[in-house]
């Protein structure tokens, strides 16, 4: 009888999924004494030459040869459209729900928006062009979506559950590139034309602040906030 029970337990254990660490998500709470980071992102290197885009097919839609700036800079080298976020924040203010489902659109063989930050959840891939696009998203080397859109006006919804920086390409038009940062907490911002950003409602404590731009890559600095404190910061990006 005992031997039969041991065998039964062994079989049941074999049928169970392997044990993995629990994935604790971000915890929302009321932040009454939150601090604020007010900052600016600047570029300290030599301004790069524009990237030449050479469409090789569907030119009636995609257009001709053109140059695209690799980094958008103001006259004082402030960086527009850099992502700024706090790393590994376990709890804090509530997420702001998007008014509509986040999406990326294929428009004249370009991704719009080129760069965006979204919470994990549903994501739509849209084709506004009268040509086939195959929109392919990578998290590092892992494919997170791979969608063929042969029809103009087509919309396909996919879940983005893993957080991190997703590189978006088109398998049909190799020059196309876009970026989606799937945030693991709501403490993030995109820099304005003058390179400025504000992140509010941060619980008092010590954090790592990250700025990222596709030409330069990331830079990190430590930031400590007291209750209701406003902390000014400057992040300097340069090509490594």
NUNUMI-445436 format. One record per residue: residue number from 1; residue in three letters; x, y, z of N, C-alpha, C in turn. Coordinates in pm, whole numbers, plus 50000, padded with zeros to 5 digits. Example, Ala and Ser with C-alpha at 12.3 -4.5 7.8 and 13.67 -1.06 7.14 Angstrom:
[1; Ala; [51319; 49431; 50780]; [51230; 49550; 50780]; [51320; 49670; 50780]] [2; Ser; [51285; 49775; 50708]; [51367; 49894; 50714]; [51290; 50003; 50787]] 
END
This chain:
[1; Unk; [50083; 49880; 50000]; [50000; 50000; 50000]; [50087; 50126; 50000]] [2; Unk; [50190; 50124; 50087]; [50279; 50239; 50095]; [50353; 50257; 49964]] [3; Unk; [50400; 50142; 49908]; [50472; 50149; 49780]; [50381; 50205; 49671]] [4; Unk; [50254; 50168; 49671]; [50158; 50219; 49572]; [50139; 50370; 49585]] [5; Unk; [50134; 50420; 49710]; [50118; 50563; 49733]; [50239; 50639; 49685]] [6; Unk; [50360; 50585; 49708]; [50483; 50651; 49663]; [50486; 50660; 49512]] [7; Unk; [50449; 50552; 49444]; [50447; 50552; 49299]; [50346; 50654; 49245]] [8; Unk; [50228; 50661; 49310]; [50126; 50757; 49268]; [50175; 50900; 49282]] [9; Unk; [50240; 50931; 49394]; [50293; 51065; 49415]; [50400; 51100; 49313]] [10; Unk; [50483; 51000; 49279]; [50589; 51023; 49180]; [50528; 51056; 49044]] [11; Unk; [50423; 50983; 49007]; [50357; 51009; 48879]; [50295; 51148; 48877]] [12; Unk; [50229; 51187; 48987]; [50167; 51321; 48994]; [50270; 51431; 48982]] [13; Unk; [50384; 51413; 49050]; [50490; 51515; 49043]; [50544; 51526; 48901]] [14; Unk; [50554; 51413; 48833]; [50604; 51417; 48695]; [50511; 51492; 48603]] [15; Unk; [50380; 51492; 48635]; [50283; 51561; 48551]; [50277; 51710; 48577]] [16; Unk; [50329; 51754; 48691]; [50324; 51896; 48724]; [50425; 51974; 48641]] [17; Unk; [50399; 52102; 48611]; [50497; 52184; 48540]; [50617; 52209; 48628]] [18; Unk; [50736; 52233; 48569]; [50855; 52257; 48649]; [50839; 52381; 48735]] [19; Unk; [50899; 52378; 48853]; [50890; 52491; 48944]; [50974; 52606; 48893]] [20; Unk; [50917; 52724; 48895]; [50989; 52845; 48855]; [50965; 52952; 48959]] [21; Unk; [51057; 53050; 48973]; [51035; 53159; 49068]; [50908; 53234; 49036]] [22; Unk; [50837; 53279; 49135]; [50716; 53358; 49114]; [50752; 53493; 49053]] [23; Unk; [50675; 53535; 48954]; [50699; 53664; 48888]; [50609; 53767; 48953]] [24; Unk; [50664; 53841; 49047]; [50585; 53942; 49117]; [50574; 54066; 49031]] [25; Unk; [50450; 54112; 49006]; [50429; 54228; 48923]; [50438; 54356; 49002]] [26; Unk; [50424; 54466; 48929]; [50425; 54598; 48990]; [50301; 54615; 49077]] [27; Unk; [50320; 54671; 49196]; [50210; 54689; 49292]; [50167; 54835; 49295]] [28; Unk; [50040; 54862; 49265]; [49987; 54997; 49268]; [49945; 55034; 49411]] [29; Unk; [49979; 55156; 49451]; [49937; 55206; 49582]; [49925; 55357; 49576]] [30; Unk; [49866; 55415; 49680]; [49853; 55560; 49688]; [49985; 55621; 49731]] [31; Unk; [50035; 55717; 49655]; [50161; 55783; 49686]; [50130; 55928; 49723]] [32; Unk; [50115; 55952; 49855]; [50076; 56085; 49902]; [50194; 56181; 49911]] [33; Unk; [50314; 56126; 49928]; [50433; 56211; 49950]; [50535; 56193; 49839]] [34; Unk; [50487; 56167; 49718]; [50576; 56139; 49607]; [50663; 56256; 49567]] [35; Unk; [50781; 56222; 49516]; [50873; 56322; 49464]; [50864; 56332; 49313]] [36; Unk; [50940; 56426; 49257]; [50937; 56452; 49114]; [51079; 56464; 49060]] [37; Unk; [51103; 56404; 48945]; [51229; 56425; 48874]; [51202; 56515; 48755]] [38; Unk; [51270; 56629; 48751]; [51263; 56720; 48637]; [51400; 56722; 48572]] [39; Unk; [51406; 56683; 48446]; [51538; 56669; 48388]; [51546; 56710; 48243]] [40; Unk; [51667; 56692; 48191]; [51695; 56722; 48051]; [51797; 56620; 48000]] [41; Unk; [51781; 56579; 47876]; [51874; 56486; 47812]; [51949; 56563; 47704]] [42; Unk; [52081; 56557; 47708]; [52164; 56626; 47610]; [52260; 56527; 47545]] [43; Unk; [52309; 56564; 47428]; [52404; 56482; 47353]; [52540; 56550; 47356]] [44; Unk; [52643; 56477; 47397]; [52775; 56537; 47415]; [52875; 56498; 47306]] [45; Unk; [52833; 56415; 47213]; [52925; 56372; 47108]; [52915; 56458; 46983]] [46; Unk; [52981; 56409; 46878]; [52974; 56475; 46747]; [52847; 56434; 46676]] [47; Unk; [52774; 56530; 46626]; [52647; 56500; 46559]; [52671; 56404; 46443]] [48; Unk; [52599; 56291; 46439]; [52622; 56193; 46333]; [52564; 56238; 46200]] [49; Unk; [52620; 56186; 46093]; [52564; 56211; 45961]; [52429; 56142; 45950]] [50; Unk; [52338; 56198; 45871]; [52208; 56132; 45853]; [52225; 55993; 45791]] [51; Unk; [52130; 55905; 45822]; [52129; 55771; 45764]; [52058; 55778; 45629]] [52; Unk; [52121; 55720; 45525]; [52061; 55721; 45393]; [51965; 55604; 45380]] [53; Unk; [51841; 55634; 45342]; [51739; 55533; 45318]; [51726; 55514; 45167]] [54; Unk; [51741; 55388; 45122]; [51734; 55359; 44979]; [51625; 55255; 44956]] [55; Unk; [51502; 55298; 44928]; [51396; 55201; 44898]; [51431; 55119; 44775]] [56; Unk; [51412; 54987; 44785]; [51447; 54897; 44676]; [51324; 54835; 44609]] [57; Unk; [51204; 54865; 44659]; [51082; 54812; 44600]; [50964; 54902; 44639]] [58; Unk; [50852; 54885; 44570]; [50729; 54959; 44600]; [50755; 55110; 44609]] [59; Unk; [50834; 55163; 44517]; [50873; 55304; 44526]; [50756; 55400; 44507]] [60; Unk; [50651; 55356; 44440]; [50534; 55442; 44423]; [50467; 55470; 44556]] [61; Unk; [50489; 55384; 44656]; [50437; 55404; 44791]; [50548; 55449; 44885]] [62; Unk; [50664; 55387; 44873]; [50772; 55409; 44969]; [50854; 55535; 44941]] [63; Unk; [50844; 55589; 44821]; [50922; 55708; 44788]; [51063; 55673; 44742]] [64; Unk; [51142; 55778; 44723]; [51276; 55760; 44672]; [51382; 55765; 44780]] [65; Unk; [51505; 55780; 44737]; [51619; 55788; 44828]; [51609; 55914; 44912]] [66; Unk; [51639; 55903; 45040]; [51631; 56017; 45130]; [51725; 55997; 45248]] [67; Unk; [51746; 56105; 45322]; [51830; 56099; 45441]; [51745; 56123; 45566]] [68; Unk; [51775; 56047; 45671]; [51701; 56053; 45796]; [51798; 56079; 45910]] [69; Unk; [51769; 56178; 45993]; [51854; 56207; 46107]; [51856; 56088; 46204]] [70; Unk; [51973; 56056; 46255]; [51986; 55945; 46349]; [51955; 55986; 46492]] [71; Unk; [51959; 56117; 46518]; [51924; 56169; 46650]; [51872; 56310; 46631]] [72; Unk; [51758; 56340; 46693]; [51696; 56471; 46680]; [51750; 56563; 46789]] [73; Unk; [51821; 56670; 46747]; [51886; 56760; 46842]; [51838; 56904; 46821]] [74; Unk; [51824; 56976; 46933]; [51799; 57119; 46929]; [51933; 57192; 46912]] [75; Unk; [51933; 57324; 46890]; [52059; 57396; 46874]; [52157; 57379; 46991]] [76; Unk; [52105; 57356; 47113]; [52195; 57337; 47227]; [52220; 57189; 47256]] [77; Unk; [52193; 57104; 47155]; [52219; 56960; 47160]; [52129; 56887; 47261]] [78; Unk; [52014; 56943; 47290]; [51914; 56869; 47367]; [51854; 56761; 47278]] [79; Unk; [51822; 56647; 47337]; [51778; 56530; 47262]; [51626; 56517; 47268]] [80; Unk; [51564; 56518; 47152]; [51419; 56495; 47142]; [51392; 56346; 47128]] [81; Unk; [51281; 56302; 47187]; [51235; 56163; 47173]; [51337; 56062; 47224]] [82; Unk; [51393; 56090; 47339]; [51467; 55988; 47414]; [51371; 55930; 47518]] [83; Unk; [51384; 55801; 47545]; [51306; 55738; 47651]; [51379; 55757; 47782]] [84; Unk; [51306; 55798; 47886]; [51363; 55811; 48020]; [51273; 55731; 48114]] [85; Unk; [51335; 55647; 48198]; [51254; 55565; 48288]; [51333; 55523; 48411]] [86; Unk; [51260; 55487; 48516]; [51321; 55432; 48637]; [51323; 55281; 48627]] [87; Unk; [51436; 55221; 48664]; [51451; 55076; 48657]; [51395; 55008; 48781]] [88; Unk; [51330; 54897; 48759]; [51296; 54801; 48865]; [51224; 54866; 48984]] [89; Unk; [51122; 54944; 48956]; [51039; 54999; 49063]; [50930; 54896; 49093]] [90; Unk; [50923; 54851; 49218]; [50833; 54742; 49254]; [50693; 54790; 49288]] [91; Unk; [50680; 54913; 49338]; [50548; 54963; 49376]; [50546; 55115; 49370]] [92; Unk; [50424; 55167; 49347]; [50410; 55312; 49337]; [50275; 55349; 49278]] [93; Unk; [50271; 55462; 49207]; [50146; 55517; 49157]; [50079; 55424; 49057]] [94; Unk; [49949; 55447; 49036]; [49872; 55364; 48944]; [49911; 55394; 48799]] [95; Unk; [49896; 55293; 48716]; [49917; 55312; 48573]; [49809; 55404; 48516]] [96; Unk; [49847; 55484; 48420]; [49748; 55558; 48342]; [49706; 55471; 48223]] [97; Unk; [49577; 55441; 48215]; [49530; 55355; 48107]; [49528; 55430; 47975]] [98; Unk; [49583; 55371; 47869]; [49579; 55438; 47737]; [49436; 55463; 47692]] [99; Unk; [49413; 55576; 47628]; [49279; 55609; 47579]; [49235; 55512; 47470]] [100; Unk; [49330; 55465; 47391]; [49303; 55366; 47287]; [49412; 55259; 47295]] [101; Unk; [49389; 55149; 47226]; [49489; 55043; 47223]; [49616; 55094; 47155]] [102; Unk; [49732; 55082; 47219]; [49857; 55125; 47154]; [49876; 55052; 47020]] [103; Unk; [49938; 55121; 46925]; [49954; 55060; 46793]; [50078; 55114; 46724]] [104; Unk; [50118; 55042; 46620]; [50221; 55091; 46528]; [50165; 55078; 46388]] [105; Unk; [50185; 55181; 46306]; [50123; 55188; 46174]; [50231; 55190; 46067]] [106; Unk; [50209; 55112; 45959]; [50294; 55116; 45842]; [50240; 55224; 45749]] [107; Unk; [50312; 55336; 45739]; [50268; 55450; 45659]; [50380; 55492; 45563]] [108; Unk; [50357; 55477; 45434]; [50456; 55511; 45332]; [50589; 55443; 45362]] [109; Unk; [50577; 55316; 45401]; [50694; 55232; 45428]; [50781; 55290; 45540]] [110; Unk; [50712; 55342; 45641]; [50776; 55393; 45761]; [50687; 55356; 45879]] [111; Unk; [50748; 55340; 45997]; [50669; 55308; 46115]; [50631; 55436; 46189]] [112; Unk; [50502; 55448; 46221]; [50452; 55561; 46297]; [50366; 55511; 46413]] [113; Unk; [50398; 55553; 46536]; [50515; 55633; 46571]; [50645; 55553; 46558]] [114; Unk; [50753; 55626; 46538]; [50883; 55561; 46528]; [50927; 55505; 46662]] [115; Unk; [50890; 55574; 46769]; [50929; 55536; 46905]; [50811; 55560; 46998]] [116; Unk; [50785; 55464; 47087]; [50677; 55482; 47183]; [50704; 55399; 47307]] [117; Unk; [50638; 55438; 47417]; [50644; 55363; 47543]; [50502; 55322; 47579]] [118; Unk; [50485; 55194; 47612]; [50351; 55144; 47641]; [50358; 55050; 47762]] [119; Unk; [50246; 55031; 47832]; [50240; 54925; 47932]; [50222; 54790; 47864]] [120; Unk; [50254; 54683; 47934]; [50229; 54550; 47879]; [50079; 54531; 47857]] [121; Unk; [50044; 54464; 47748]; [49903; 54443; 47716]; [49882; 54431; 47566]] [122; Unk; [49760; 54457; 47522]; [49729; 54445; 47380]; [49799; 54553; 47299]] [123; Unk; [49836; 54515; 47176]; [49908; 54603; 47086]; [49860; 54575; 46945]] [124; Unk; [49834; 54681; 46867]; [49783; 54662; 46732]; [49888; 54698; 46628]] [125; Unk; [49896; 54614; 46525]; [49982; 54640; 46410]; [49891; 54675; 46294]] [126; Unk; [49915; 54790; 46231]; [49824; 54846; 46132]; [49899; 54865; 45999]] [127; Unk; [49829; 54844; 45889]; [49885; 54872; 45757]; [49799; 54976; 45685]] [128; Unk; [49854; 55097; 45672]; [49784; 55203; 45598]; [49829; 55211; 45453]] [129; Unk; [49919; 55122; 45411]; [49971; 55125; 45275]; [49902; 55022; 45186]] [130; Unk; [49898; 55047; 45054]; [49837; 54952; 44960]; [49936; 54845; 44914]] [131; Unk; [50035; 54813; 44997]; [50133; 54709; 44966]; [50150; 54619; 45088]] [132; Unk; [50203; 54501; 45066]; [50227; 54406; 45173]; [50337; 54454; 45266]] [133; Unk; [50310; 54451; 45397]; [50413; 54468; 45499]; [50414; 54344; 45587]] [134; Unk; [50532; 54302; 45626]; [50544; 54193; 45724]; [50615; 54251; 45846]] [135; Unk; [50536; 54287; 45946]; [50585; 54360; 46063]; [50633; 54260; 46168]] [136; Unk; [50760; 54275; 46206]; [50828; 54173; 46287]; [50891; 54242; 46408]] [137; Unk; [50849; 54202; 46529]; [50901; 54261; 46651]; [50994; 54165; 46724]] [138; Unk; [51108; 54219; 46769]; [51209; 54138; 46839]; [51237; 54198; 46977]] [139; Unk; [51238; 54114; 47078]; [51287; 54149; 47210]; [51422; 54079; 47224]] [140; Unk; [51531; 54156; 47212]; [51664; 54097; 47188]; [51654; 54014; 47061]] [141; Unk; [51676; 53883; 47069]; [51665; 53797; 46950]; [51534; 53719; 46946]] [142; Unk; [51451; 53738; 47047]; [51325; 53665; 47057]; [51216; 53736; 46977]] [143; Unk; [51148; 53663; 46889]; [51034; 53718; 46817]; [50915; 53730; 46911]] [144; Unk; [50857; 53851; 46920]; [50739; 53870; 47004]; [50612; 53888; 46919]] [145; Unk; [50628; 53926; 46794]; [50519; 53918; 46697]; [50579; 53917; 46558]] [146; Unk; [50508; 53853; 46466]; [50552; 53843; 46326]; [50425; 53836; 46241]] [147; Unk; [50386; 53950; 46184]; [50252; 53964; 46128]; [50260; 54008; 45982]] [148; Unk; [50200; 53930; 45893]; [50186; 53970; 45752]; [50056; 54048; 45734]] [149; Unk; [50069; 54167; 45671]; [49952; 54252; 45647]; [49946; 54284; 45497]] [150; Unk; [49881; 54200; 45419]; [49876; 54223; 45274]; [49776; 54328; 45231]] [151; Unk; [49682; 54365; 45319]; [49571; 54451; 45278]; [49578; 54589; 45343]] [152; Unk; [49550; 54692; 45265]; [49544; 54829; 45318]; [49429; 54840; 45418]] [153; Unk; [49455; 54905; 45530]; [49355; 54920; 45635]; [49348; 54804; 45731]] [154; Unk; [49433; 54706; 45715]; [49430; 54587; 45800]; [49486; 54618; 45939]] [155; Unk; [49423; 54562; 46042]; [49467; 54579; 46180]; [49470; 54441; 46246]] [156; Unk; [49581; 54409; 46309]; [49593; 54281; 46379]; [49639; 54309; 46521]] [157; Unk; [49570; 54251; 46617]; [49601; 54274; 46758]; [49684; 54158; 46813]] [158; Unk; [49790; 54193; 46886]; [49876; 54095; 46948]; [49901; 54136; 47094]] [159; Unk; [49919; 54039; 47184]; [49954; 54074; 47322]; [50105; 54094; 47336]] [160; Unk; [50145; 54200; 47404]; [50286; 54220; 47440]; [50294; 54203; 47592]] [161; Unk; [50339; 54086; 47635]; [50341; 54052; 47776]; [50478; 54071; 47839]] [162; Unk; [50583; 54053; 47762]; [50718; 54067; 47814]; [50761; 54213; 47808]] [163; Unk; [50822; 54261; 47915]; [50867; 54399; 47919]; [51009; 54411; 47863]] [164; Unk; [51040; 54529; 47814]; [51172; 54554; 47756]; [51160; 54628; 47624]] [165; Unk; [51271; 54646; 47557]; [51278; 54724; 47434]; [51258; 54633; 47313]] [166; Unk; [51150; 54659; 47239]; [51117; 54580; 47121]; [51161; 54655; 46995]] [167; Unk; [51244; 54591; 46915]; [51286; 54646; 46785]; [51188; 54595; 46680]] [168; Unk; [51134; 54687; 46600]; [51034; 54650; 46500]; [51093; 54669; 46360]] [169; Unk; [51081; 54565; 46278]; [51131; 54569; 46141]; [51021; 54524; 46046]] [170; Unk; [51043; 54546; 45917]; [50954; 54494; 45814]; [51034; 54397; 45729]] [171; Unk; [50991; 54272; 45726]; [51064; 54172; 45648]; [51054; 54196; 45499]] [172; Unk; [50955; 54277; 45456]; [50939; 54306; 45314]; [51014; 54432; 45271]] [173; Unk; [51047; 54520; 45366]; [51116; 54646; 45336]; [51225; 54664; 45442]] [174; Unk; [51345; 54621; 45408]; [51452; 54606; 45507]; [51501; 54734; 45572]] [175; Unk; [51469; 54850; 45515]; [51515; 54975; 45573]; [51426; 55025; 45686]] [176; Unk; [51307; 54966; 45702]; [51212; 55014; 45803]; [51256; 54971; 45943]] [177; Unk; [51245; 55065; 46038]; [51283; 55035; 46175]; [51199; 55120; 46270]] [178; Unk; [51150; 55059; 46377]; [51077; 55130; 46482]; [51110; 55068; 46618]] [179; Unk; [51064; 55135; 46725]; [51096; 55090; 46860]; [50975; 55104; 46951]] [180; Unk; [50953; 55000; 47032]; [50847; 55002; 47133]; [50907; 54958; 47266]] [181; Unk; [50906; 55048; 47365]; [50953; 55010; 47498]; [50831; 54969; 47580]] [182; Unk; [50827; 54842; 47620]; [50719; 54790; 47702]; [50762; 54804; 47847]] [183; Unk; [50700; 54898; 47918]; [50746; 54936; 48052]; [50697; 54837; 48158]] [184; Unk; [50778; 54818; 48262]; [50737; 54733; 48374]; [50688; 54815; 48492]] [185; Unk; [50690; 54949; 48479]; [50634; 55037; 48581]; [50596; 55169; 48512]] [186; Unk; [50509; 55250; 48574]; [50458; 55370; 48506]; [50548; 55494; 48518]] [187; Unk; [50671; 55477; 48565]; [50760; 55592; 48582]; [50850; 55606; 48459]] [188; Unk; [50795; 55670; 48355]; [50869; 55688; 48231]; [50821; 55816; 48162]] [189; Unk; [50900; 55859; 48063]; [50864; 55978; 47985]; [50940; 55975; 47854]] [190; Unk; [50890; 56049; 47756]; [50964; 56079; 47633]; [51004; 56226; 47637]] [191; Unk; [51126; 56255; 47598]; [51172; 56393; 47604]; [51105; 56479; 47497]] [192; Unk; [51083; 56606; 47532]; [51024; 56703; 47440]; [51130; 56755; 47342]] [193; Unk; [51090; 56850; 47256]; [51183; 56904; 47157]; [51304; 56970; 47222]] [194; Unk; [51285; 57024; 47343]; [51397; 57088; 47413]; [51470; 56992; 47506]] [195; Unk; [51441; 56862; 47493]; [51512; 56761; 47571]; [51464; 56742; 47713]] [196; Unk; [51358; 56813; 47752]; [51314; 56808; 47891]; [51212; 56696; 47914]] [197; Unk; [51199; 56656; 48040]; [51101; 56556; 48080]; [51069; 56575; 48227]] [198; Unk; [50956; 56521; 48269]; [50915; 56523; 48409]; [50853; 56388; 48444]] [199; Unk; [50895; 56332; 48557]; [50838; 56208; 48609]; [50792; 56237; 48751]] [200; Unk; [50660; 56219; 48777]; [50600; 56259; 48904]; [50554; 56138; 48986]] [201; Unk; [50521; 56168; 49113]; [50458; 56068; 49200]; [50548; 55953; 49238]] [202; Unk; [50676; 55980; 49258]; [50773; 55874; 49286]; [50785; 55856; 49438]] [203; Unk; [50767; 55735; 49490]; [50785; 55714; 49634]; [50926; 55751; 49677]] [204; Unk; [50943; 55810; 49796]; [51078; 55843; 49843]; [51168; 55720; 49841]] [205; Unk; [51294; 55742; 49800]; [51388; 55630; 49794]; [51497; 55655; 49693]] [206; Unk; [51577; 55552; 49671]; [51690; 55558; 49577]; [51659; 55473; 49454]] [207; Unk; [51690; 55528; 49338]; [51654; 55463; 49213]; [51767; 55475; 49111]] [208; Unk; [51751; 55399; 49002]; [51837; 55412; 48885]; [51754; 55471; 48772]] [209; Unk; [51798; 55586; 48720]; [51730; 55654; 48611]; [51804; 55624; 48480]] [210; Unk; [51729; 55584; 48378]; [51788; 55546; 48250]; [51736; 55638; 48141]] [211; Unk; [51825; 55679; 48052]; [51785; 55746; 47928]; [51837; 55663; 47812]] [212; Unk; [51752; 55648; 47708]; [51790; 55568; 47591]; [51749; 55638; 47463]] [213; Unk; [51838; 55632; 47364]; [51810; 55681; 47230]; [51875; 55583; 47133]] [214; Unk; [51812; 55560; 47019]; [51855; 55448; 46935]; [51997; 55463; 46880]] [215; Unk; [52044; 55585; 46857]; [52180; 55604; 46806]; [52284; 55584; 46916]] [216; Unk; [52254; 55631; 47036]; [52354; 55630; 47143]; [52346; 55506; 47232]] [217; Unk; [52227; 55448; 47244]; [52209; 55346; 47346]; [52178; 55410; 47481]] [218; Unk; [52187; 55334; 47591]; [52143; 55385; 47721]; [52255; 55450; 47803]] [219; Unk; [52212; 55533; 47898]; [52299; 55583; 48004]; [52219; 55577; 48134]] [220; Unk; [52286; 55549; 48245]; [52218; 55536; 48374]; [52284; 55627; 48478]] [221; Unk; [52200; 55683; 48566]; [52252; 55760; 48680]; [52169; 55726; 48804]] [222; Unk; [52229; 55733; 48923]; [52151; 55712; 49046]; [52077; 55839; 49084]] [223; Unk; [51956; 55823; 49138]; [51875; 55936; 49183]; [51812; 55900; 49317]] [224; Unk; [51821; 55991; 49414]; [51757; 55972; 49544]; [51659; 56086; 49568]] [225; Unk; [51536; 56049; 49610]; [51432; 56150; 49634]; [51381; 56138; 49777]] [226; Unk; [51359; 56255; 49837]; [51289; 56262; 49965]; [51141; 56290; 49940]] [227; Unk; [51062; 56284; 50044]; [50918; 56307; 50029]; [50891; 56445; 49969]] [228; Unk; [50812; 56451; 49863]; [50768; 56572; 49795]; [50883; 56656; 49739]] [229; Unk; [50998; 56597; 49725]; [51114; 56670; 49673]; [51112; 56674; 49521]] [230; Unk; [51157; 56785; 49464]; [51176; 56798; 49320]; [51326; 56794; 49292]] [231; Unk; [51369; 56692; 49218]; [51512; 56671; 49194]; [51544; 56703; 49047]] [232; Unk; [51633; 56802; 49023]; [51675; 56831; 48886]; [51790; 56737; 48844]] [233; Unk; [51785; 56689; 48721]; [51891; 56601; 48671]; [51921; 56636; 48526]] [234; Unk; [52042; 56604; 48485]; [52083; 56613; 48345]; [52148; 56481; 48307]] [235; Unk; [52099; 56421; 48200]; [52157; 56297; 48150]; [52230; 56326; 48021]] [236; Unk; [52352; 56279; 48011]; [52434; 56304; 47893]; [52450; 56177; 47810]] [237; Unk; [52404; 56184; 47687]; [52417; 56071; 47595]; [52535; 56096; 47501]] [238; Unk; [52604; 55989; 47467]; [52708; 55997; 47367]; [52725; 55860; 47304]] [239; Unk; [52773; 55858; 47182]; [52793; 55732; 47111]; [52914; 55661; 47168]] [240; Unk; [52894; 55535; 47212]; [53006; 55459; 47268]; [53091; 55400; 47156]] 
END
